[in-house]
Amino acid sequence: MDYKKKTIILAAIATILVLLYLFYDLSGNIGYILPRRIIKIVAIILTGGAIAFSTTVFMTITNNRILTPSVLGLDSLYLLIQTVSIFVFGSRSLVMMSSKINYLVCIGFMVLFALVLFRLLFRGEKNNIYFLLLIGMILGTFFGSFTSFMQILIDPNEFMVAQDKMFASINNVNTDLVYLSIGLVLLITLYFMRFYKYLDVLALGKDEAINLGVPYDYVVKRLLVVVAVLISISTALIGPITFLGLLVVNITYEFMKTYRHFYIIIGSILISVIALIGGQFIVEKLFSFQTTVSVIINFIGGVYFIYLLLKENKSW
């Protein structure tokens, strides 16, 4: 079976799951329930699409299928921003602050952090993408440690509010934020289209890409900005889901059996949507909202990550 037919199969499965989620057990006030489910579906498609899209691009840039954009420290920075807000202003600050303001502040800080990081590390010729990843991992660990330290100091009631921000949740997505996210994702996608043609060549490696005429540093810097913006949008919209990108992109490569990025990106987005809708369906119907979809995804993704490490170690 070729990758075109596989893409159609994934699209059919995703469509069936969307319809199942929308219309399953649709009793009572349809006018109230259905619009809320539609907003959740749109949020899932935006989040899953942004994470899968950015992770595919990031793995192509790094030429490594174990590294994900989370190593840049953006997830840890998001949790730090939320915790600092509660630590300084109290838990009521997140309640009183407009959801749009909180959303835009988070995106602004994460994108600004990424831009400053890229600017500083790509200033010299000797610094490369792996040095960027190393610094990102160090800063991510620092942000995480500082966040944990402040969470110990704050009031236990306020800690519950901070802890709630640590896990992605699709149950209380703000409608206005979904509309805003759609606009931002469309803008960054239009910007990305200028560099899409380079992805298949970048997958060959830095030296091969340069020999084939790709302006490597220029393209990589712009693609990293795209990755940072997409991860910032998805994280600020519903919260961090660390292992989703790793899980869906690797499954896509194994399933599609192609390195053409057009099909890899579409396939990873579809698998991401399938995973999130399936996870959300399990959370609502099986666990009765006793857990969040990020817990399920991160558990499966963590197990799969260990499998990938063991697989790579065996190949070595």
C-alpha positions in Angstrom: 0.0 0.0 0.0 1.5 3.4 -1.0 1.6 6.5 1.2 -1.3 8.2 -0.7 -3.7 5.4 0.2 -2.4 5.4 3.8 -3.1 9.1 4.0 -6.7 8.5 2.9 -7.1 5.8 5.5 -5.8 8.1 8.3 -8.1 10.9 7.1 -11.1 8.5 7.1 -10.2 7.3 10.7 -9.9 10.9 11.9 -13.2 11.8 10.3 -15.0 8.9 11.9 -13.5 9.8 15.3 -14.6 13.4 14.9 -18.1 12.4 14.1 -18.2 9.9 16.9 -17.0 12.4 19.4 -19.5 15.0 18.2 -22.6 12.9 18.1 -22.1 10.1 20.6 -24.6 10.1 23.4 -25.9 13.5 22.2 -29.0 13.7 24.4 -30.5 16.5 26.3 -29.8 20.1 25.3 -28.2 19.7 21.8 -28.0 23.4 21.4 -25.7 23.6 24.4 -23.7 20.4 24.1 -22.9 20.4 20.4 -21.3 23.9 20.1 -19.0 23.0 23.1 -18.0 19.8 21.4 -17.3 21.6 18.2 -15.0 24.1 20.0 -13.2 21.1 21.6 -12.7 19.5 18.2 -11.3 22.7 16.6 -9.0 23.1 19.6 -7.8 19.5 19.3 -7.2 19.9 15.5 -5.3 23.2 16.1 -3.2 21.8 19.0 -2.5 18.4 17.4 -1.7 20.0 14.1 0.6 22.6 15.5 2.5 20.1 17.6 2.8 17.5 14.8 3.7 20.1 12.3 6.4 21.7 14.4 7.9 18.4 15.6 8.2 17.1 12.0 10.1 20.3 11.0 12.2 20.2 14.1 13.2 16.6 13.6 14.1 17.4 10.0 16.3 20.3 11.1 18.1 18.3 13.8 18.2 15.2 11.7 17.2 13.2 14.8 13.9 11.5 15.4 14.2 11.5 19.2 14.6 15.2 19.7 11.4 17.3 20.0 10.8 21.1 20.4 10.3 20.6 24.1 14.1 20.4 24.5 14.2 24.2 23.8 12.6 24.7 27.2 9.3 26.4 26.0 7.1 24.0 28.0 9.1 24.8 31.1 8.9 28.5 30.4 5.1 28.3 30.1 4.8 26.7 33.5 7.3 29.3 34.9 5.2 32.2 33.6 2.0 30.8 35.1 3.7 30.1 38.5 5.4 33.5 38.7 2.1 35.1 38.0 0.5 33.2 40.9 3.6 33.7 43.2 3.7 37.5 42.6 0.0 38.5 42.2 -1.8 35.5 43.8 -4.1 32.9 42.2 -6.8 35.6 41.6 -4.5 37.2 39.0 -5.2 34.3 36.6 -8.9 34.6 37.3 -9.1 38.4 37.1 -6.7 38.6 34.1 -8.4 38.3 30.7 -7.9 34.9 29.1 -6.8 36.7 25.9 -4.2 38.7 27.9 -2.8 35.6 29.6 -2.7 33.8 26.3 -0.9 36.6 24.5 1.5 37.1 27.3 2.5 33.5 27.3 2.9 33.4 23.6 4.8 36.7 23.6 7.3 35.5 26.3 7.9 32.1 24.8 8.5 33.5 21.3 10.7 36.3 22.7 12.7 33.8 24.6 13.2 31.6 21.5 14.1 34.6 19.3 16.7 35.9 21.9 18.1 32.3 22.2 18.4 31.9 18.4 19.9 35.4 18.1 22.6 34.9 20.7 23.5 31.3 19.7 23.6 31.9 15.9 25.6 35.0 16.1 28.9 33.2 15.6 29.8 30.8 12.9 31.0 28.1 15.3 27.7 27.7 17.1 25.3 25.2 15.6 21.9 23.6 16.1 23.3 21.0 18.7 24.7 23.8 20.8 21.3 25.4 20.7 19.7 22.2 21.9 22.2 21.8 24.8 21.5 25.4 26.0 17.7 24.8 25.6 17.9 21.7 27.7 19.9 23.5 30.4 17.5 26.5 30.5 14.5 24.1 30.5 15.9 22.3 33.5 16.5 25.7 35.2 13.0 26.9 34.5 11.6 23.6 35.8 13.6 23.7 39.0 12.7 27.4 39.6 9.1 26.6 39.0 9.2 23.8 41.6 10.9 26.0 44.1 8.3 28.7 43.8 5.4 26.2 44.0 6.8 25.0 47.3 6.7 28.5 48.7 3.2 29.5 47.6 0.0 28.9 49.5 -1.4 25.3 49.2 -4.6 26.6 47.7 -2.7 28.6 45.1 -0.5 25.6 44.5 -3.6 23.7 43.3 -4.2 26.5 40.7 -0.6 26.3 39.6 -0.7 22.5 39.4 -3.8 22.7 37.2 -1.7 24.6 34.6 0.9 21.7 34.5 -1.4 19.4 32.6 -3.0 20.1 29.2 -6.8 20.2 29.4 -9.2 20.5 26.5 -12.3 20.6 28.7 -12.3 24.3 29.4 -11.0 25.8 26.2 -12.0 29.4 25.7 -13.8 30.0 22.4 -12.2 33.4 21.8 -8.7 31.8 22.2 -9.6 29.2 19.6 -10.5 31.8 17.1 -7.4 33.8 17.8 -5.3 30.6 17.5 -6.8 29.9 14.1 -5.6 33.3 12.8 -2.1 32.9 14.3 -1.7 29.4 12.9 -2.8 30.5 9.4 -0.3 33.4 9.5 2.6 31.3 10.5 1.7 28.6 8.0 1.7 31.2 5.2 5.1 32.3 6.3 6.3 28.7 6.5 5.3 28.0 2.8 8.3 30.1 1.7 10.6 27.4 3.2 8.6 24.2 2.7 10.6 23.4 -0.5 13.8 23.0 1.5 12.6 20.3 3.9 13.2 17.2 1.8 16.8 18.5 1.1 17.4 19.4 4.8 16.5 15.8 5.7 19.7 14.7 3.9 21.9 16.6 6.4 23.6 19.9 6.7 26.6 19.2 4.4 24.4 17.7 1.7 21.9 20.5 1.9 24.6 23.2 1.6 26.2 21.3 -1.4 22.8 21.3 -3.1 22.5 25.0 -2.8 20.3 25.5 0.3 21.1 28.7 2.3 21.3 26.5 5.4 21.7 29.0 8.3 19.1 31.4 6.8 16.5 28.6 6.3 17.1 26.9 9.7 16.7 30.1 11.6 13.4 30.9 10.0 12.1 27.3 10.5 13.1 27.4 14.1 11.0 30.6 14.5 8.1 28.7 12.9 8.6 25.9 15.4 8.8 28.2 18.4 5.6 30.1 17.4 3.6 26.9 16.8 4.7 25.3 20.1 3.9 28.5 21.9 0.4 28.7 20.4 -0.4 25.0 21.3 1.0 25.3 24.8 -0.7 28.5 25.6 -4.0 27.2 24.2 -4.4 24.0 26.2 -1.2 23.4 28.1 2.0 21.3 27.6 1.9 17.8 26.1 5.5 16.8 26.1 5.5 13.5 24.3 2.8 13.9 21.7 5.0 15.1 18.9 7.6 12.4 19.5 4.9 9.8 19.5 2.9 10.8 16.4 5.8 11.8 14.1 7.7 8.5 14.7 4.6 6.5 14.2 4.0 8.4 11.0 7.5 7.6 9.7 7.0 4.0 10.5 3.5 3.8 9.0 4.0 6.0 5.9 7.4 4.5 4.9 8.3 7.7 3.0 10.5 10.7 3.5 8.4 13.1 1.4 7.5 15.8 3.9 4.2 16.7 2.3 2.8 13.2 3.3 4.8 13.1 6.6 3.3 16.4 7.8 -0.2 15.5 6.7 0.1 12.0 8.2 1.5 13.2 11.5 -1.3 15.8 11.8 -3.9 13.2 11.2 -2.4 10.7 13.7 -2.1 13.5 16.2 -5.7 14.4 15.8 -6.7 10.7 16.1 -4.6 10.3 19.3 -6.0 13.5 20.9 -9.6 12.8 20.1 -9.2 9.1 21.1 -7.6 10.2 24.4 -10.2 12.9 25.1 -13.0 10.3 24.4 -11.4 7.9 26.9 -11.0 10.7 29.5 -14.7 11.7 29.2 -16.4 8.3 28.8 -14.1 5.9 30.6 -12.5 8.0 33.3 -15.4 10.4 33.7 -13.0 13.4 33.7 -10.9 12.0 36.6 -7.7 12.6 34.5 -6.6 14.7 31.6 -5.7 13.7 28.0 -2.1 14.9 28.6 -1.6 12.2 31.3 -2.6 9.5 28.9 -0.6 10.8 26.0 2.5 11.4 28.1 2.4 7.9 29.6 2.1 6.2 26.2 4.7 8.7 24.7 7.1 8.1 27.6 6.9 4.3 27.1 7.4 4.8 23.4 10.4 7.1 24.0 12.1 4.4 26.1 11.4 1.9 23.3 13.1 4.3 20.8 16.1 4.7 23.0 16.5 0.9 23.4 16.0 0.4 19.7 18.7 3.0 18.9 21.1 1.5 21.5 20.5 -2.0 19.9 21.3 -0.6 16.4 24.5 0.9 17.7 
